[in-house]
Structure formats: C-alpha cells, structure tokens
Amino acid sequence: MRNVATMTARGFPRAGLMLCPVHVIVAVIALVAFGFAWLSGRRARRLTPTELTRRRYDRAASFYDYAEGILELGLRRWRRELWTRVPPGNTLELGIGTGRSLRYYPPGAEVVAIDLSPRMLARAQRRAERLGVAVDLQVADVQALPFPDASFDTVLATCLFCSVPEPVQGLREARRVLKPGGRLLLLEHVRSGRPVLGRLMRWLDPLVVRIWGAHIARDTVGNVRSAGFVDMAVEDLMLDVVKRIVATKAPTGDRLAACREAHERVSASGGGTLTPAANSI
Ligand SMILES: C[S@@+](CC[C@H](N)C(=O)[O-])C[C@H]1O[C@@H](n2cnc3c(N)ncnc32)[C@H](O)[C@@H]1O
C-alpha cells in the first residue's frame, strides 16, 4: 500500500518526510565537514600558510597515529623498502611526523630528522626512546633548512610534500643540502593520472586540505623535476596515486669527473653495468 503521508498532492515524494537515519547521518557529517572547512578557511586568512600547517599538525599530533592507522597497514612495507635503499652516510629525514619510519632505520644509521610541528616531533622523540633508536630531532621548516649546502648523502621523506605549502621550494632546499651525486628518496601520494580518479582528487582537494592539512592532488613528480633533480626513477605502487620517487642531485666538479670517467670505462669495455663502486659516486 502507498504511504500517503510521504506523497505530495501531485504524487511526488515529499523530501522532508523521506528522511531516514542514514540521510540524517550523512547530512550531519557533511555539515560538520563543511563547517570545519569554513572555520579553517577563516583562520587561514589570518595566518601564513606555513604557520597554518604547523598548527594543523600540532592539533593532529595526539590522534594522528590512530587516524592514519589503516593507511599505515598499506604503507609500512613501502616505508621499510625505501629505508633499505639508504646507503651508509649522513641521512636527513624530512617531516618525520610521529616517527613511523624510525623502526626501519638501518642499524648504525646517522640520521637527522626534522619536522615543522613541535608536537609531532615530541611524539617522534618518545617513539625513538621506546625503540632505542638514535636520531637527532630538530624543529625546522623544509622550505628553509638550517643546514649548510652539501651536508647529506641522502635525503628521504614519506608523505610530506602533500602538506608543504611551497613544495618546489622545499625540494630545492632538499637538493641544496644534498651532496652532489646524493640521492633523494620519496614515498608520496600524488594526483592520479587516471581521468576519473584524478578529477575527483582535484575536486576534493580544497576540502581535504582544510580538514586534514594534506593536498591530495599534488604533482610531486613534476615538482621534483622542477626543483632541478636528475636521473629520476618513478614507480607506481598503487592506482597511480602512491609513488616511490628516486632522484639524484647532479654530480659536480670532482664527482662529475669521476662519474664521467666511470661511464667512459664502461663504454670502452663494451657496455655492461656499472660496478657498485663506480655507481656510488
Ligand atoms: C602527513 S605527515 C607525514 C609524517 C611522516 N613522514 C609519516 O610518513 O608518517 C606530514 C608531516 O610533515 C610535516 N610538515 C609539513 N610541512 C612541513 C614543513 N614545511 N617543514 C617540515 N615539516 C613539515 C607535518 O608537521 C607532518 O608531521
């Protein structure tokens, strides 16, 4: 039998009376999200983008690990794999957050790790103590790193460049502090190249950044290139969204000469692969 109470005189359903609990829950979630985004937008107009990012992560620090717990189930093996690529030497981890990568540091690694948010860093400090991992933790902005040129053999970051206000500037700084020939290792989520997913990510980006502080539609691969890195290797790990990016700071001077010599030796001997020693310049 027709429910007369839910129909108008013309026989159309009357929206007000059609609400079920699911509609109410969805509407409340949407209202809260938009309200939150609106309030964040108002605050954003009073703060610099970097200060706003710091506040967002300070605010998220206490629940960050719970909120990202499910994502971490997928990320951890890529995280571990990225750290296996770190050669001995000085390493800089950018945007360490709550220190989720600490357990994958190679034994005896000399790592300096920075983050913009003191509260995220305090969590990383506690985790390092719990795991017994030695790391030099510093509050710093990747867009203006407090280190001299050419001070690190490797610079590594995971899920960072989605949240840095000026990502190309941050990547230029990463390049500046790398030694010539040193490598940048990244695990990042980027805007998918798949048409529907990519468009959806671009569309949702302004909302997600206001709620969670991360851009989901960044072109981090293009940004790494714009920052002047060479020899880029990009691997798609999931849906053309999660990428492993390995790039090099072009060798200069002695290192460049040694590099050329190694390549010439290999060509003269009829090709083949570079030995690990020749490759490590
Ligand atoms: C999405 S979290 C990722 C944390 C960690 N790398 C991980 O994989 O779990 C992004 C982190 O980058 C930090 N961050 C954002 N902008 C930064 C900047 N300009 N300089 C340094 N750290 C920054 C945030 O404070 C936050 O801890």
The ligand as a MOL file (V3000), in Angstrom:
LIG
                    3D

  0  0  0     0  0            999 V3000
M  V30 BEGIN CTAB
M  V30 COUNTS 27 29 0 0 0
M  V30 BEGIN ATOM
M  V30 1 C 51.3200 13.5580 6.5720 0
M  V30 2 S 52.5020 13.8240 7.8320 0 CHG=1
M  V30 3 C 53.6930 12.5550 7.4380 0
M  V30 4 C 54.5910 12.2300 8.6040 0
M  V30 5 C 55.6280 11.1330 8.3660 0
M  V30 6 N 56.5680 11.4780 7.3450 0
M  V30 7 C 54.9680 9.8160 8.0490 0
M  V30 8 O 55.2570 9.2460 6.9930 0
M  V30 9 O 54.1850 9.3400 8.8640 0 CHG=-1
M  V30 10 C 53.3030 15.2970 7.2540 0
M  V30 11 C 54.3270 15.8340 8.2230 0
M  V30 12 O 55.0540 16.8670 7.5460 0
M  V30 13 C 55.2480 17.9300 8.4360 0
M  V30 14 N 55.4200 19.1520 7.6610 0
M  V30 15 C 54.5130 19.8140 6.9250 0
M  V30 16 N 55.0420 20.9030 6.3710 0
M  V30 17 C 56.3320 20.9280 6.7510 0
M  V30 18 C 57.4120 21.8240 6.5120 0
M  V30 19 N 57.2340 22.9280 5.7800 0
M  V30 20 N 58.6090 21.5490 7.0560 0
M  V30 21 C 58.7860 20.4320 7.8160 0
M  V30 22 N 57.8070 19.5510 8.0920 0
M  V30 23 C 56.5870 19.8050 7.5720 0
M  V30 24 C 53.9940 17.9440 9.3090 0
M  V30 25 O 54.2140 18.6290 10.5200 0
M  V30 26 C 53.7390 16.4650 9.4760 0
M  V30 27 O 54.3790 15.9610 10.6090 0
M  V30 END ATOM
M  V30 BEGIN BOND
M  V30 1 1 1 2
M  V30 2 1 2 3
M  V30 3 1 2 10
M  V30 4 1 3 4
M  V30 5 1 4 5
M  V30 6 1 5 6
M  V30 7 1 5 7
M  V30 8 2 7 8
M  V30 9 1 7 9
M  V30 10 1 10 11
M  V30 11 1 11 12
M  V30 12 1 11 26
M  V30 13 1 12 13
M  V30 14 1 13 14
M  V30 15 1 13 24
M  V30 16 1 14 15
M  V30 17 1 14 23
M  V30 18 2 15 16
M  V30 19 1 16 17
M  V30 20 1 17 18
M  V30 21 2 17 23
M  V30 22 1 18 19
M  V30 23 2 18 20
M  V30 24 1 20 21
M  V30 25 2 21 22
M  V30 26 1 22 23
M  V30 27 1 24 25
M  V30 28 1 24 26
M  V30 29 1 26 27
M  V30 END BOND
M  V30 END CTAB
M  END
